[in-house]
């Protein structure tokens, strides 16, 4: 199941890419939306697909190409956010922001 794969591998990928991807905050917010019990099952399926695509080492444009490597991932993340605007809440971004603060507070 994609959701299980995402839950097991998401933070590892976040640590690997660090500040290299400008959409990291959005990906983390989507992760918290995935964990939210109030998120619909269809939204969770879409989020799980988008985040699994971000995590998987094999995709349309390999992530090894620094400039182009994450454009496909960014497109998938942005499309998912656009489709799920009503499911993605400010609290998800607040949690993402809290995680991304250097001191963790």
Residue pairs with C-beta under 8 A, 6 or more apart in sequence:
1 48
2 45
2 48
2 49
2 51
2 52
3 34
3 44
3 45
3 48
5 48
5 52
5 55
6 31
6 34
6 47
6 48
6 51
6 52
6 55
7 34
9 55
10 31
10 51
10 55
12 55
13 54
13 55
14 24
14 27
14 28
17 24
17 63
17 70
18 24
20 66
20 70
21 27
21 70
21 73
21 74
22 74
23 70
23 73
23 74
23 77
23 78
24 100
25 93
25 96
25 97
25 100
26 77
26 78
26 81
26 96
27 51
27 54
27 77
28 95
28 96
28 99
28 100
29 88
29 92
29 93
29 95
29 96
30 47
30 50
30 51
30 77
30 80
30 81
30 88
30 92
31 47
31 51
31 96
32 91
32 92
32 95
32 96
33 39
33 43
33 47
33 84
33 87
33 88
33 89
33 92
34 44
34 47
34 48
34 51
36 89
36 91
36 92
39 47
39 87
40 87
43 84
43 87
46 80
46 83
46 84
47 80
47 84
49 76
49 80
50 76
50 77
50 79
50 80
53 59
53 72
53 73
53 76
54 73
54 76
54 77
57 63
59 72
59 73
60 72
61 68
61 69
61 70
61 71
61 72
62 69
63 69
63 70
63 73
81 88
98 104
98 105
